[in-house]
Amino acid sequence: MRLICSFLFAEVASRACGGLPDKFQCGACMEILAGHPCERYGTCECMNPDNITDCVTAGFCDPVGGAPQTEAFGLRVSKGHGKREYGMVRVSVITQSADPPEAGFFDYSGQFKFRWTKNYVHTALKKVTPGQTTSVSIGGKTVELSLPKAGDGAAGVLIGDPCVKSASITSLVGCEYGDKFQTGTRSPALLNAFVGSADTDFWGILGDNFYDRTGEASSEFFAKLRDETKSKPFLTVPGNHDYWVLGEPAFSSTADQCGNGHMQFYVQDSEAAATVSSDAPPFNYSVDPSAHHFLYGCSKASPDNSRFYHQIGNVGVVAQSGAFELGDYHGFMSEACRWLASTDGVDVGLLVGHWDTKGMGVGEDMDVPEFYDQLVQVDGCKELAAAGNLKFFMGHTHCNVPHPHGHNDTGFMVAGQGMEGCGNYGIPVFDTTDGRTRVHYFDASTDEKYNATLSCVGSKGWRACLDLAETWLDQPRSGVAQLV
């Protein structure tokens, strides 16, 4: 162990962590190696494998007090792919048992493959009645599913880059504001208040989900979310840290999840899912992330696992991953834009992705602003954009700001969730009701603002608390002729 660690310290830590204090360089080494008692923190066990207290003494983690909290009920709900009829949703439960939590309910049950393999996914496509609540029973729990009617206004909470310090060496070093904003407790509390409200129809996390290489941090965070929150349609896309925990392919290893943990833990009704029968795994497992790699590097999960389009109310969502090349997306772009322009009830297009700028593993023209600029040249998207009805949300740079990179009234960055950067913190809401497109931002960066927001939204719903919000966008919509 010492010999391997010394080699990796020289070869990897010098590249990945050369600018960090010595104690963090060993943490980067252990992120590569994995398989040790304090692995989720990135520890300096390699310096003294006989004394785990060095983890604490060196400042890598809090004293270990047993296994991290896991979800008692790992509910996931995602909107059915745009190729399906509107009322379809994918209902999934993540467990650590091969036994389905409800006999006869699920179309497919299986163990995670390649990464986070202690988990099992149980998933099914279910039809709901739009505009009404559809109740289903899973494991003795009643889950209430809902969708707005096609064409009705919809509202969603979208954040990016949420962090908790205990997830990995990356979050330990980078979750600079985690203690100040108390993200481990306040982020789930805010999501429960906002998403659990009847005012919200869907929600999403736009990549770098908890900077989690092993899956424990994601499970621990989702354990704090109420079933009412998790029963709302959820959307997500992978960020660079969901592929490589140190953030770049140059510093990747076979311990990285390379998008595999992300795609299975959140169970989107992706392009991959839409092309297989309902009793098959809703994932494309054709890429083994560790094949042809020894210690260094990993191969990304197939791109069809992380892209999709679907409709919620009058919003047509298009999701992409910037980790691939634009050429991998040409067919998808044409298909998605034609779908947006030809689908009844879609008034607003919403592009979601992670990267906001070049570098850190993003393909050429694949960061969200540049991808948007490519998308608006495609028939169907071109017309929506010309009418001001194609918007985008993204994460990556750790700020909550409107109009990033010159895309005024079009783009929004929502990654101020505790990581180093701008130091802001709050909840953005995208709203397309009443013939207008609005983006509201609820600042929760001080105790006073957090307490006022949580109290008001938790008791009344966010629409009754708009006096606490900054309005980033309030725009009337003009009609766009549909393609036929």
C-alpha positions in Angstrom: 0.0 0.0 0.0 2.7 2.5 1.0 4.7 1.8 -2.3 1.6 2.3 -4.5 0.6 5.4 -2.5 4.1 6.9 -2.9 4.0 6.3 -6.6 0.5 7.9 -7.0 1.5 10.7 -4.7 4.3 11.6 -7.0 2.4 11.1 -10.3 -1.1 12.3 -9.4 -1.0 14.6 -6.4 1.7 16.7 -8.0 -0.6 17.2 -11.0 -4.0 17.3 -9.4 -3.2 19.0 -6.1 0.1 20.8 -6.6 -1.4 24.1 -5.4 -3.0 22.5 -2.3 -1.4 22.1 1.2 0.4 18.8 1.7 -2.3 17.3 3.8 -4.8 17.5 0.9 -2.4 15.9 -1.6 -2.6 12.7 0.3 -6.3 13.0 0.2 -6.2 13.1 -3.6 -4.0 10.0 -3.5 -6.5 8.1 -1.5 -9.3 9.2 -3.8 -7.4 7.3 -6.5 -6.9 4.2 -4.3 -10.2 3.9 -2.5 -11.2 0.9 -0.4 -10.2 2.2 3.0 -12.2 3.0 6.1 -12.5 6.7 5.6 -12.6 6.6 1.8 -15.5 9.0 1.3 -13.6 11.8 2.9 -10.2 11.4 1.1 -7.9 10.7 4.1 -4.2 10.6 4.9 -4.4 7.0 5.9 -1.7 6.3 3.3 0.8 8.2 5.6 -0.2 6.2 8.6 -2.4 3.2 7.8 -2.4 2.0 11.4 -4.0 5.1 12.9 -7.2 6.4 11.3 -7.3 9.3 13.8 -4.8 10.9 11.4 -7.8 11.5 9.2 -9.2 13.8 11.8 -6.0 15.3 13.0 -5.0 16.3 9.5 -8.3 18.0 9.0 -9.7 15.7 6.4 -12.9 14.7 8.1 -14.9 14.8 11.3 -14.5 11.9 13.7 -16.1 8.9 12.1 -19.2 7.9 14.1 -20.5 4.9 12.2 -22.0 4.4 8.8 -23.6 7.4 7.0 -27.3 7.7 7.0 -29.1 6.0 4.2 -32.5 6.5 2.7 -35.3 4.5 4.2 -37.4 5.0 1.1 -35.3 5.8 -2.0 -38.2 7.2 -4.1 -37.4 8.7 -7.5 -39.9 10.1 -10.0 -39.0 11.4 -13.4 -41.1 12.6 -16.3 -41.6 10.2 -19.1 -39.6 10.8 -22.3 -41.1 13.0 -24.9 -41.5 10.0 -27.2 -44.1 8.6 -24.7 -47.6 9.9 -24.2 -47.8 12.9 -22.0 -49.2 11.3 -18.8 -46.3 8.8 -18.4 -43.9 9.0 -15.5 -41.1 6.7 -14.4 -41.4 5.7 -10.7 -38.3 4.1 -9.2 -37.1 3.1 -5.8 -33.4 2.7 -4.9 -32.7 0.0 -2.2 -29.9 -2.1 -0.9 -31.9 -5.2 -1.3 -32.7 -7.3 -4.4 -36.3 -7.7 -3.3 -38.7 -5.1 -4.8 -40.4 -3.0 -2.2 -43.8 -3.7 -3.7 -44.5 -7.0 -5.4 -45.9 -6.7 -8.9 -45.5 -3.0 -9.1 -42.1 -2.7 -10.9 -41.3 -3.5 -14.5 -37.6 -4.1 -13.8 -35.5 -4.7 -10.8 -31.7 -5.1 -10.9 -28.4 -4.4 -9.1 -26.4 -1.3 -10.1 -23.7 -2.2 -12.6 -20.1 -1.0 -12.6 -20.4 1.6 -9.8 -22.3 2.0 -6.5 -23.1 -1.7 -6.8 -24.4 -2.2 -3.3 -27.6 -0.5 -4.6 -30.5 -2.0 -6.5 -33.0 -0.1 -8.7 -36.6 -1.0 -9.0 -38.4 1.0 -11.7 -41.7 1.1 -13.7 -43.5 3.3 -16.1 -46.9 4.5 -14.8 -49.7 6.5 -16.3 -51.1 9.4 -14.3 -54.1 11.7 -15.0 -52.7 15.2 -15.7 -54.3 17.9 -13.5 -55.2 15.3 -10.8 -53.4 13.4 -8.1 -52.7 9.7 -8.8 -52.1 7.6 -5.7 -49.9 4.5 -5.8 -48.9 2.2 -3.0 -45.3 1.2 -2.6 -44.0 -0.8 0.4 -46.9 0.3 2.6 -46.5 3.9 1.7 -49.0 6.0 -0.3 -47.2 8.0 -3.0 -49.1 10.8 -4.6 -48.0 11.6 -8.2 -49.1 14.7 -10.1 -48.5 16.5 -13.4 -50.1 19.7 -14.6 -52.3 19.3 -17.7 -50.3 19.6 -21.0 -50.2 23.2 -21.9 -50.9 24.6 -18.4 -48.2 26.7 -16.8 -45.7 25.0 -14.7 -43.1 25.9 -12.0 -39.8 24.2 -11.1 -37.0 24.6 -8.6 -33.6 24.2 -10.3 -30.2 24.2 -8.5 -26.7 23.1 -9.4 -23.5 22.0 -7.6 -24.9 21.3 -4.1 -22.2 20.4 -1.6 -21.8 18.8 1.8 -18.3 18.7 3.2 -18.2 15.0 3.9 -18.7 13.8 0.4 -15.1 13.6 -0.9 -11.8 15.4 -0.9 -13.2 17.7 -3.6 -16.1 18.9 -1.4 -13.9 19.0 1.7 -11.6 21.5 0.0 -14.1 23.2 -2.2 -17.3 23.4 -0.1 -16.0 26.6 1.3 -19.4 28.0 2.4 -20.8 24.6 3.6 -20.5 25.5 7.3 -21.6 29.1 6.9 -24.8 28.1 5.0 -25.2 24.8 6.9 -25.9 23.1 3.6 -26.2 19.6 5.2 -29.4 20.7 6.9 -30.6 23.9 5.3 -30.4 22.7 1.7 -32.8 19.7 2.3 -35.0 21.9 4.5 -35.4 24.5 1.7 -36.0 21.8 -0.9 -38.7 20.2 1.3 -40.4 23.6 1.7 -40.2 24.7 -1.9 -40.6 21.4 -3.8 -43.1 19.9 -1.3 -45.3 22.9 -1.9 -48.3 22.7 -4.2 -46.9 25.7 -6.0 -44.1 23.5 -7.5 -44.5 21.0 -10.3 -40.9 19.7 -10.8 -37.4 20.1 -9.6 -33.9 19.4 -10.6 -30.1 19.3 -9.8 -27.9 20.4 -12.7 -24.8 18.4 -12.1 -22.0 17.9 -9.6 -24.5 16.3 -7.3 -22.9 16.4 -3.9 -19.4 15.8 -5.4 -20.0 12.1 -4.7 -17.7 9.4 -5.9 -19.1 6.5 -3.8 -22.8 7.2 -3.4 -23.0 7.6 0.4 -23.3 11.4 0.3 -26.1 11.3 -2.2 -28.0 8.7 -0.1 -27.4 10.7 3.1 -28.7 13.9 1.5 -31.8 12.2 -0.1 -32.6 10.6 3.3 -33.4 14.1 4.5 -35.9 14.8 1.8 -39.6 14.1 2.5 -41.6 11.8 0.3 -43.7 14.8 -0.8 -40.5 16.3 -2.2 -39.3 13.1 -3.9 -42.7 12.4 -5.4 -42.4 15.5 -7.7 -40.8 14.8 -11.1 -37.1 15.2 -10.8 -34.6 16.0 -13.6 -30.8 15.9 -13.5 -27.8 16.0 -15.7 -24.2 15.0 -14.8 -21.5 17.5 -14.2 -17.7 17.1 -14.5 -17.4 15.9 -10.9 -20.1 13.3 -11.6 -17.7 11.8 -14.1 -14.3 12.5 -12.3 -14.3 13.4 -8.7 -11.2 15.7 -9.1 -13.1 17.5 -11.9 -11.1 16.7 -15.0 -10.4 13.6 -17.1 -6.7 14.2 -16.8 -6.9 13.4 -13.1 -9.4 10.6 -13.4 -9.1 7.1 -12.1 -10.8 3.7 -12.1 -12.3 4.7 -8.7 -14.3 7.5 -10.4 -18.0 6.8 -11.2 -17.7 8.3 -14.8 -21.4 9.0 -14.8 -22.5 5.5 -13.8 -23.5 6.1 -10.2 -25.3 9.3 -11.3 -27.4 7.7 -14.0 -28.5 4.8 -11.9 -29.1 6.6 -8.6 -31.4 9.3 -10.2 -33.1 7.1 -12.9 -34.1 9.6 -15.6 -36.3 8.4 -18.4 -33.4 9.1 -20.8 -32.9 8.4 -24.5 -31.4 5.1 -23.4 -34.5 4.2 -21.4 -36.9 5.3 -24.2 -35.3 2.8 -26.7 -35.7 -0.4 -24.6 -38.7 -2.5 -23.5 -40.2 -1.6 -20.1 -38.9 -4.8 -18.5 -35.3 -4.1 -19.5 -32.7 -2.0 -17.6 -33.4 1.7 -18.5 -29.7 2.2 -19.0 -27.2 1.7 -21.8 -24.5 -0.5 -20.1 -22.4 -0.8 -23.3 -19.4 1.1 -21.8 -17.5 -0.5 -19.0 -15.9 2.5 -17.2 -12.9 0.5 -16.1 -12.2 -1.5 -19.2 -8.7 -0.9 -20.7 -7.7 1.3 -17.7 -5.3 0.5 -14.8 -5.6 2.9 -11.9 -5.7 6.0 -14.2 -8.7 7.0 -16.2 -12.2 5.8 -16.8 -14.6 5.7 -19.8 -17.7 7.8 -19.6 -21.2 6.2 -19.6 -22.8 6.2 -23.1 -24.2 9.7 -24.0 -27.8 8.4 -24.4 -27.9 7.8 -20.6 -27.7 11.6 -19.9 -29.8 13.2 -22.6 -33.5 13.4 -23.0 -36.4 15.7 -23.7 -39.9 15.8 -22.1 -42.9 18.0 -21.4 -44.2 19.3 -18.0 -47.2 21.5 -18.5 -46.3 24.1 -21.1 -42.5 23.6 -20.7 -40.5 21.4 -23.0 -37.3 20.4 -21.3 -34.1 19.4 -23.3 -31.3 18.0 -21.2 -27.7 17.4 -22.3 -24.3 16.5 -21.0 -21.3 18.6 -22.1 -18.9 15.8 -21.6 -19.2 14.7 -25.2 -18.6 16.1 -28.6 -21.0 18.2 -30.6 -21.0 15.6 -33.3 -22.4 13.1 -30.8 -25.4 15.4 -30.5 -26.4 16.5 -34.0 -29.1 13.9 -34.4 -30.4 14.6 -30.9 -30.5 18.3 -31.5 -32.6 18.0 -34.7 -34.9 15.5 -33.0 -35.4 17.5 -29.9 -36.0 20.8 -31.7 -38.5 19.3 -34.0 -40.3 17.8 -31.0 -40.3 21.1 -29.2 -41.9 22.9 -32.2 -44.5 20.2 -33.0 -45.7 19.2 -29.5 -49.1 20.5 -28.5 -49.0 22.7 -25.4 -45.2 23.5 -25.4 -44.9 27.3 -25.1 -41.5 27.5 -23.6 -38.3 25.5 -24.2 -35.9 24.9 -21.3 -32.4 23.7 -22.0 -30.6 22.3 -18.9 -27.0 21.3 -18.7 -24.0 21.7 -16.3 -20.9 23.4 -17.8 -21.1 27.2 -18.3 -17.7 27.6 -19.8 -14.8 25.8 -21.5 -12.4 23.4 -19.8 -12.7 20.7 -17.2 -13.7 17.9 -19.6 -16.4 19.8 -21.7 -16.5 19.2 -25.4 -16.1 22.0 -28.0 -19.3 24.0 -28.2 -20.8 21.8 -25.5 -20.9 24.1 -22.6 -24.5 25.3 -22.2 -24.2 28.8 -23.6 -22.3 27.6 -26.7 -24.6 24.6 -27.0 -27.6 27.0 -26.9 -26.0 29.1 -29.7 -25.7 25.9 -31.7 -29.3 24.8 -30.9 -30.9 28.1 -32.0 -29.7 27.4 -35.5 -31.8 24.3 -35.7 -35.3 24.4 -37.1 -37.9 24.4 -34.4 -35.5 25.8 -31.7 -34.7 28.7 -34.0 -38.3 29.9 -33.9 -38.7 29.5 -30.2 -35.6 31.5 -29.5 -36.6 34.3 -31.9 -39.8 34.7 -29.9 -37.9 34.8 -26.7 -39.3 31.4 -25.6 -36.1 29.3 -25.3 -34.3 29.6 -22.0 -31.4 27.8 -20.4 -30.3 26.9 -16.8 -26.8 25.6 -15.8 -24.4 25.2 -13.0 -20.6 24.7 -12.8 -19.4 28.2 -11.9 -20.5 28.4 -8.3 -22.8 31.4 -8.5 -26.5 32.3 -8.5 -26.7 34.9 -11.2 -29.1 35.9 -14.1 -27.9 36.6 -17.6 -24.5 34.9 -17.5 -22.1 35.2 -20.5 -24.2 37.9 -22.2 -27.3 35.8 -22.7 -29.6 38.5 -21.3 -33.1 37.3 -20.3 -32.2 33.9 -21.6 -29.6 32.1 -19.4 -29.4 31.6 -15.7 -26.7 30.2 -13.5 -27.9 28.4 -10.3 -24.8 26.9 -8.7 -24.5 29.0 -5.6 -25.1 26.1 -3.2 -22.1 26.2 -0.9 -19.0 25.6 -3.1 -16.2 28.2 -3.4 -17.0 31.1 -5.7 -19.5 33.9 -5.4 -20.5 33.0 -1.9 -24.2 33.4 -2.5 -26.9 30.8 -1.6 -30.6 30.5 -2.3 -33.4 28.9 -4.3 -34.2 29.8 -7.9 -37.7 29.1 -9.3 -38.7 28.9 -13.0 -42.3 29.8 -13.5 -44.4 29.7 -16.8 -47.9 30.4 -15.4 -50.3 33.2 -16.4 -48.9 33.7 -19.9 -45.5 34.9 -18.6 -42.1 33.4 -18.1 -40.6 34.3 -14.8 -37.5 33.5 -12.7 -37.6 34.3 -9.0 -34.6 34.0 -6.7 -35.0 33.5 -2.9 -31.8 34.6 -1.1 -31.1 32.4 1.9 -27.5 33.5 2.5 -28.0 34.9 6.0 -29.7 33.4 9.1 -32.4 36.1 8.9 -33.1 35.5 5.2 -33.0 31.7 5.5 -35.4 31.7 8.5 -37.8 34.2 6.9 -37.9 32.2 3.7 -38.2 28.8 5.3 -41.0 30.0 7.6 -43.0 31.7 4.9 -42.6 29.1 2.2 -43.1 26.2 4.6 -46.4 27.6 5.8 -47.8 29.3 2.7 -46.0 28.1 -0.4 -43.5 30.3 -2.3 -46.2 32.2 -4.4 -47.3 33.9 -1.2 -43.8 34.9 -0.3 -42.6 36.7 -3.4 -41.9 39.8 -1.4 -38.9 37.9 -0.1 -37.7 37.1 -3.7 -35.7 39.0 -6.3 -37.3 38.7 -9.8 -34.6 37.8 -12.3 -37.1 37.6 -15.2 -40.7 38.6 -15.8 -41.5 38.4 -19.5 -44.7 38.1 -21.5 -44.8 35.4 -24.1 -45.6 35.6 -27.7 -46.9 32.7 -29.7 -44.9 30.6 -32.1 -46.4 28.7 -35.1 -46.0 24.9 -34.7 -44.2 22.7 -37.1 -46.3 20.0 -38.7 
